[in-house]
Amino acid sequence: MLSQQDNEILTRVGPGTPVGEVLRRYWTPALLSSELPAPDCDPVRVRLLGEDLVAFRDTNGRVGLIQENCPHRGASLYFGRNEECGLRCPYHGWKFDADGACVDMPSEPPKSVFKDKVKARAYPVHESGGIAWTYMGPPETITPFRDFGTESLPAQNQLATKLQSYCNWIQTMEGNVDTAHISWLHSWDGAADIEDDGTDKPGYPSNKMTWKFWHHDRAPQLEIEDTWYGFRYAGLRETPNGHTNVRITEYVFPYSTIIAAVPYSTRHLMVVPIDDHNCWRYNFEATVPSNPQGHGGAPLFSYGPFETPFTRRVGGITPRNYLAEADYNIDREVQRTTTFSGVKDFVSQDLMVTESMGPIYDRSQERLGTIDKAIIRMRNQLIRSAKALAENGEAPLLALAGPDTDFRTIRAADKILEDGEDWRYLGTDADPAVQEGEAALRDAQTRTPQPAAGD
């Protein structure tokens, strides 16, 4: 359990809060690039880390992110005119560019220089991988953009989505670093009857068999390895044939995870606080998927009774069709006879349990077990960093971009281990599956015709 004081530190994200100040030291998703589809398009309201902002794409295609309330008398700039490289307030015509500078003040005398003294609060924006990222920390502490691979990701491979969750961001994050819950919340009775297809042996199992493994061993052992970017942890399960299946999930400080997949994955699930009571679940591809051996076979969700937005492969804002007001469309008969949760949508099963805790759960009331090791580690890293930064504004933080950090090498993995095989190399550059995948990508790039000069 946490003390109430530490729970407050962990969950509050507004300006001046300890964890809020930590989060502001990292480039953070503000909105999807697709929400601003063209120059001079309609502006978009953005609430981020408890701050009300407005985003717009100017005439040159540049994205601005500035305070929503006009510095004049507080009218919302969301209702403004996006024109000629600036957002013009509808009240008196004051116009602000993407840097927040007031570039026109037509309601003042023509010779007035007052506009030069007025500036809207603005944050820098960097677009990458289909997301418009922003840095909300002190300008003097800004760090290079953390490139998870999206900087070189071809446009045709970019896929970014977001889905809103109506609870504190930590509740969502805790679900992402909880490998045990998949054996319960996401289980279905038919998984026990899946026939062995020959992949319950050392090597890479079929995705179909992983459902069976989750159902067979519902109390995994957890092992954690601290890293320069946070930690990675292994959920170890015994398979029906007596082997050890390992699922390795990455935690990238402060708010991202890469969930285990066969043979490995670089797809991020990033939880971004809207405010203390709401958050966005961003999903994005970081690199081009490469699995030349076809490990795992057919996708995980081609089996089982669930629907999920993961299979639709459509970017944009994912609609919520399973809501608390409708009890997440739970079917009690299905819960009794077919699935453990009774909720058909896979992601909504997670939303049901995390949102039902309330907007901010009081962790002084909880009782943690051995399956909660990764949750405890994540909390400790966040609280320790928040306290250190509050005491010393120059305290070093985990996972900041620098010359010796390569975020593209962070990968989750899933495999059945050989006797004596150490899981820690899986998903790293030393993993043969990664080496094969990277070699296949290089070969594909070599064979792709290059445009002639001047094309």
N, C-alpha and C positions, 0 to 999 in steps of 0.2 A: 504494500500500500504506500501511498504518498501522503505527506503532510498536506494540510490544506494550503499552506504557504507555497509549497513546491507545486501543487496542482494549479494554483493561480499563476505562478511563473510559467509553467508549461503551456497553458492554454490561452493566455492573453496575447494578442498580436498587434494591438494598436500602437500609434506613435508613443515612444517613451517607455514601453513595456520591455522587460528584459529579453524575452524570446522574440518579440516584435523587432527589436533592434538587431538581433542576430539575423533574422530572415532578411532584413533590409540590406545586409551586406552581400547578398547573392542576387545574381540576375534571375528574375522571377517571371513566369508567364503572366502577362497582363490580359491578353485576349488572343483569339485565333486570328491569323492574318486574313482568313476568309470572311471575318466579320466586318472588315473594311475592304470590300472587293474592288474598289476603283478610286482613282483620284477624285477629290471633291465629293465623295459619296457621303451618305448620312453619317453623322457622328454616333458614337456608341457610349453609353454609360458604362463605367468600370468602377466597381467597388473592390478594393484590394487592400488587404491588411488594415481594414477599418477606415480607409480613406476613400472619399467620394471623388472620382476623377471622370474625365471624359476623354475619349480617344477619337482622333480623326486622321484621315489620310489627305494630305494637302495636294495641291495641283501638281506638284512634282513627284508625287507618290510616296513622300516621306510621312511616317506615322508620328503624330504628336500625342503626348499623354500629359494633360494639364489638369489643374484643379477644376472641379465642376462649377463652383460658384465664381462668378465674375468678380474680380478684385474691386470693381466700382461699388456696387451695392448688393451683390450677392445673387443676382439672377442666374439661373442655370444656363451654362454655356451649351448644354445638350440641345437646347432649342435654337442655338445660333445658326448662322449661315456659314457653310463651309465653302469658301470661295477665294480664289486668287491668293493661294498660299497662306491661308489663315482662317481662324474661326472667329466670326464676328458676333458679338453679343446682340440679341434681338432687342434689348432694352434701349441702349443709347448708341449702338454701333461700334463700340470699342472692339478692336480686332487684335487677336493674339496669334503669333506664329507657333511652330512646333517646339520652339525653345521657351515658350511662355512670354516672349517679349511683346509688349504692346506696340504694334506697328502702325496703328491708325486710331485716332481719337477725334472723329468728325464732330462730336458734340461740343468740343472746346474750340476756342478761337484759333484761326489758321496759324498764327505765329506762336502758339503755345508749345512749350517743350515738356509739358507735364507728362506726356506719354512716355518720355524717356525715363521717367522715374517710377513707372508702374510695370510690374511684372507678375504674371501668374505663376504659381508653383508648378513646375514642370519636371518631368523625369525623362532621362534618356531612354531611347527605345532601340532595340536591335532585333531584326527579323531573321529567324532561322528555323528551318524545318516545319514551316507552316504556322509558327507561333510568333507573336510580337512580345518580346521579353523586355523587362524594364529593370533598372537599378534604382532603388528608393533610398539607399543609404547616403551618408555624407559624401559630397562630391570628391573630397580629398581622399576617401578610402575606396574609390571605385577600382575594381579589379577587372582583368580581361574576361571576356565572355567564356563561360564553361562550354566547350565544344564536345558534346557527347557523340558527335559524328554528323550532326545535322548541317554543319557548315559546308560539307562537300556532298551532301545527299542530293542526288538528282531530283528534279522537280517531280518526275513521274513516280518516284518512290516515297515522296513525302505524304504522310498520313497523320493528321493530328485531330484529336477530338477532345471534347470536355463535357462533363456531366456534373450537375450540381447536387451536392449533398447537404441536407439540412441538419448539420450538427457540427461541433467543433472539429477542426482538422485533425487533432491528435487521435480522436476516436477512429477516424478513417485510416490514419497511418498505422495504428495498432493492428487493425485487421490485415493490413498489407504485410506485416512482419510476423504473422501468426499462421504458421504452416499447419498447425494441428486442426484448425477449424474446417479445413477442406474435407476432413474425414467425417465430419458431422453435418455442418450447415449445408454443404454442397453434395451430400451423399444421396444415393438412390438405391433402392433395394435390388434392382436388376444387376447392379455392378458385381454383386457376389456371384452371379451365375455366368459371368463372361468366361467363355472357354479359353484355355491357354492356347495362344496362337504361336507358341514356340519362342516368344521373346522374354519369358521369365527366366532369364539367365544372364550372366555377366555381359554387359554391353548396353545397347540402347533398346529399351522396351518400346513397344507400340504405344501410341497415345491411348488406344483402347484399353490396354492392360493397365495403364496408370490409374484409371478409374477403379479397377479391381484392387490395386495395391492400396489406395487410399481407404477403401472399404475394409480391407483385410486387416491392416494394422492401424488402429485408430488412436494410438498413443505413441507418436513418434518421439525418438530421442533427439535432442537439439545440441548442436555444437556450434560455437561462434568463433570467428576469426576477426580480430580488429584489423582495420586497414587504414591507409592514409586518407581515404574518402568517407570513412564511417565504419562499416563492418559488413561481412558476408556470413551467412549462417546456413547450416545444413540441417534438414529434417531427414532423419534416418528411419526407414521403415523396413520391416521384414516382409518379404514377398511370400506368396503361398508356397513357392518351391524352396524357401529357406535362404534366399539371397538377401542382400541389403540394397534397397533402392534409396538413392540420395537425391533430394531436391535442394538446390542451392539458390537462395534468394539474396540479392544485393540491397543494402541500404546505403544510399548516397546522401550524406548529410547536406541540408537539413530535412528535405521533404520529398525525396524520390526513392522509388524502389524499382527493381527489375525482378520480375517474378520468374521462378524456375520454369523451364520448358525443355523439351527434347529437341536436339542435343544441347543447344544453348540459345540464349536470347539477349538482345540489346534493347528491347522495347521497354520504355519507361512508363511507369504509372506515378505521376507527380501530383501531390496533394497541395493545393494552393489555398491558403485561407482568404476568404472574402472578408470576414470579420470574425469575431469570437464565436459566432453561432452558425456559420455557414462556410462551405468550402467548395472548390471546384476539383474534380478528379480529371486531370489531364492525362491522356494517353497519346504517345507519339513514337513513331519509328525513328530510331537514331542512326541506324545503318541499313544498308540493303541486306535483307535476309539471304542467307546462303547455306544450303544444306544439300550438297551434291550427292550424298549417299542416300538421301531420302529417309534419314533416321526418323522414327516415330510413325511413319506412314500417314494415313489420313488424319486430318486435324482432330484435336481433342473433342471439339463440340460437334463433330459429325456423328458422334455417339451420344447416347443418353437422352433424357427427357426434357432437357432445358433449352430455352432460347436465350440468346445473349447478343448484345451489340457488337461483341468482338468478331462475330462471323460476318457482319454486314460490310465491313471494310469500307465504310463511308465516313468521310471527315465531317467536321462541323460540330454543332452543339447537339448532343444526344438527348432526345426528349425523355421525360420521366412519365412512364405509363403505369408505374406501380408506386403508389403514394401512401403515406401514413393514413391519410383521410379515408382511404379505401382498404385499410389493413393489408396493403401491398398485394391485394387480390388473392389472399391466401385461400386455398381450397383445402378444407379440413379432411375431406374424404381422400384426396390425393396424399395429404400428410399421413393419414393412417395406413395407406395401402401401397404408396409408390415412392415418394420422396420424403426425406427427413424434415424439410422445411414446409412443404406445401405451397411454395412460391415458385412459379414457373420460370421467371427470369433469373438467371444466374447472378448478375450484378445486383439486382434488387434484393436478393437474399442478404447480401452484405449490407445494403442500405437499411434493410429492416432491423438488423440487430444493432448497428451502430447508431442509427437515428433514434431507436427506441430507448437508448440510454438517457435521452434528454439532450438539450442543447450543449451543456457542459457537464460531464459526469463527475461526481465527487469521488475521487480516487482514494480518499481516506476511508471509504467504506468497503473497498475491494479486498479480496483474498487471492493472491497469486500462487500459481503452482509451477511445476518444472517446465510446462509447455510455454511459459511466459518469459523465458530467458531473453529472447530477442527484444521483446517489448521493454523489459527493464533496461537493457543495454541502450536502446534508442532514447528512452527518457533520460537516462543518466548523461548521455552525451549532450542532449539539448539543454538540460538544466545546468550542467557544469559549464558549458560554453556561455550560457546566458549570464550566469553569476560572474564569470571571469570577465566578460565584456563590460558588465555594469561596473565592476571595480576598476577596470583598466581599459579604456577605449581603444587601446592598441593591442589588446590580447590576441594571440594567434588563434585562428579558427580552422576547423577541418575543411578539407575539400574545396579550397579556393584555387582558382586557376593560377598556374605559374609555369615556369620553364620545365619543371620536372614532373608535371602532372599530365597524364594522358587519359582523359575520361572515356575515350573510345575503346579502351581495353577492359572496361567494366562489363562483365557478362554474367548472367545467371545460367544455370545448367541443371540437367536431370539425367541420371544414368543408374544402371545396376552395377555395383562395384565388383571387381575381382577380389578374391581373398587377399587381404593385406593392402589393397589399393587405397591410397590417401585421396580423399575427395577434394583437397584444397587446390589441386592443379586444374581441376575441371573449370572450363570457361575462361581460363587464362591463355596467354599466348603459347604456353607449353602444351595445351590440349590438342591432340591430333585432329579432333573434329573441328576446332577453330582454325587450325592450320590448313586443313582441306578446304574449309569454307572461304578463307581469305585467298587461297590460291585460285579457287574457282572464280572469284570476283576479279582478280587481276587478269586471269586468262580471258574473261568475258570483255574486259576493257580493252585488252590488246586486240581482240578480234573485231571490236566495234569500229567501223570506218570513221575516220576523222574528217571533219569538213575541210575543204580546201581553203587556202588563204583567200580572204575576201568574200567567202560565202556568208 
